[in-house]
Amino acid sequence: MHWSSGNGFRSDRRSRGRRARVPFVALIIVASALLLSGSPDEKHVSIYSTAANYSVPVIQRNNLDYLALLEALEPLGTVSANASGGRWNFRYNDINSEFVPGQTRARVRGKDIDLTASFLLENGHGLVPLSSLATLLPRILGGPITFNEAGRRLFIGNVAVHFTAQVSNTNPPKLVMNFTAPVNPTISTEPGKLRMAFTREPLVAPGSQALTFGSKLIPSATFQENNGAAEVVVISTMPVMANFSNDGHTITIAPPVAVATQTQLSVQPPSTTSQPAVTAGNNIGVLATGHYFAVVDASHGGDERGAALTGQLGEKEVTLEFARFLRQELAARGLTTLLVRDGDITLTPDQRAALTNAADGAIYICVHAASQGTGVRLYTALVSGIGENHGLFVDWNTAQTSFLGRSQAAAASVAAKLKNKQVPVRSLAAPLRPLSNIITAALVVELAPPGNDVSQLTSPAYQQSIAGTVAAGIVDVRDKLQDGPK
């Protein structure tokens, strides 16, 4: 673990005042609002119609998939059924159908129709084979249907939602998706991918299931269907996020707009004369801002390897792996998360702080790793004094001062969760960079091995377990972190 010394830069705190007035809006939504009934692991058929969009469970018998016919059509019209004379009589609106248990032939509208497997009758429920729906339902419903048996998605009439996808020529490029009806997918992210799951909408592929865009940033996307849901997976070479507009008809996918660049300007407070004093420096100029709940920063990277954890393992590799797990766990709990470093690049502490402050997040989490000790060490900043603050500008080296209360609350919540999981944890304060430069809640999570074997630091199971526990601790103080400086 390696820390950098500070210097006399300054931090603009205007974004903090803005966030105090604007409520947090999660742009990347990771929610469990499933249309499908029962466990997500159960098989379902999603049915889309002008009357209702809903799903019904798949029933497996004799290694075949079946559907309860009355339950499947009940939301669409008036249905009734009765068993008599060894037959099961089914009525939908004014259409009569007749099925015989154990037989592969049914009679609909007075005409015979072959089934792909035997009709089953269980406790008054008539079960028809899933593979027969494409031929059976048009006869019963009196109109066209489209059934994707592999994806288990049934479309009744002309209800499909279509979309177009095109990458703009802007810098940075954006993937703009326009839909023929409003959509509200569940969105999740993982390294190199953004997933959109459409469980309520009758979304269909735009001609091809594989889309290529000729963009280095967003090279491709795929459309797939499975278990009653459609999914669009966008491939990207850097973190991206989704924005909704046009009343849900448009989704724009693009990199975060928080950008930092080196400039050569440092403005000192006005002197007692009429002319301000301006001196040269190495300040970081924030060009644009974004909105995130959490900013996760994998320490070191590029030319800076960090601590040599073993002869072959550098700290920078472990911190990036753990940061990705932490982003995943935070996103899974509905917290939009920016990963400062999602590759092997070199960033100065000032660049990290500038990116974080521009992102206007509720918490900054810096990730470190150590070969000595066990469990987790948590650090909050140790700031001496409040610095020379002038108007909208606060002293760079003491910018964290007003946010220590929230930082300590977050660290205490994470420590409590780790203790509940029997993970050794120590909470410390130290004059660390870039913690002291951050204008939001900020802490360091330093990961050590679970035992005496340093190689366990790279265990995905161990890293994900700790990441999940840290994320749970952050969620517990979410409201406090969004209230503003304490």
C-alpha positions, 0 to 999 in steps of 0.5 A: 500500500502506497500513499502520495503526498499533497500540495496546495491545489483547490477544489470547487464545491459548487457541485455540492450545493447543487446536489443538496437541491436536486434529489438523487435519480438512479440512471442505471436501475438494478431492480427485482421488479419481475413480471414473472410469477414465482422464482426467476429460476422457474420456467415461464411463458410471457404472453403479450396482447392488446388486452394484457401482458402477463406470464404463466408458469410452464408445467413439466410432465414426462420430460415435456413442457405443458401449459394450463390452457384455461389459466393462459387464456383467462386474462384475454376473455371469458373462459370456462371448462368442465369434464364430462363423458371422458372429455374436457370441454373448454369454451373461450368467448363463443368458441368451443374446444374438446380435448380427450385426456391421453389423446393427441387430437383435439377438436376446435370449432368443429374441426380436428387438430393434431397435438404434438403430445398427449393432452393431460387433465389434472385436478380439472386443469387441462394441460396442452403441450407447449409445442402445440400452441402455434397451431392450437391458439390461432384456431381458438383465438380466431386470429394470428399469433407468433410463438417463440418456443425457445424464448417462451414468448407468445405474441397475440396480434400485432403487439410487437415493440420494434426498435432501432439502434445507431451510434452517433458521430459525436465525441464521445459516441453515443448509442441511441435506441428508439422504440415504437412504444415506451419501455422500462427495462431492468438494467445491470452492468458488468465489465465491458457489458450493459444488460437491459432485460425487458420482462414486460415489453413485447420487444422483438429483434430488429431483423438481426440478433447481432448488431455491429456499429463500427465504433471502437467505444460501443462496437456491438450489441446482441438481442436474445430471448430466454424464459419469457424475457428479451435482453439486449446486451451492449458491448463497450470498451469503457464504462457506459450508462443508460439515460431514458428520454422521450417518455420511455421511447428513447434510451441513450447509452454513453460513457459518463460525462465526468471528464478531467484534463490537465490545465495550467491555471490556479486562481488565488483569492483576490488581493486587497487591490483591484487586481486578482493575483494569478499564478501558474500551477498544475490544477485539474480542470473539470470539464463536465459533470455527471451524477452517480451515487458511488465512485469506486477507485482502484488504486495504482495502475499503469506505471504505478504497480503499487505494493509487491504482494508476491513476486508476480502479483502487484497491488494494481491487479488486485485493486482493479479486480476487487473494484469491479466486484464492488461496482457489481455489488453496488449496482445490484443494490440499485446504486449507480456506480462510476469506476474511476479506473477500469483498465491499466492506466496511470492516474495522479491523485489529483486526477482521481479527486477531480474525476470524483468531485465532477461525478457529484457522487454521494460516496467515494471508495478507494480500494487498496490491497496489502499482503500483511495482516488479515481481513479489511482495514478501513481508513477515513481522512485525518484533516488538520484545520479547515484551510483557507476557503474563499467563497465557492472554492475550498482549500484542496488539502482540507476539502474533506473537512465538511464531509468527515461525519458522513465518511465516518458514518459510512466506515462504521456501517461497513465495519459493522457488516464485516464484523457480522460476517466474522471478517477481521476489520480495523477502522483508522484515520490517516492524512491520505491522498486523495481522501483529503481532496474529496468533497463527498463522503470518502473512505479507503477499503484495504483488502488483506488475505483471509488467512496466511496465504497471500494468493487468496487475495485473488480468490473471486469468491473472497473478493466478491464476499467482501465486496458484497458486505461493503456494499451492504454497509453502504446501503444501510447509510444511503439516506444519510449519505444523500442528505448533504454535508454533516 
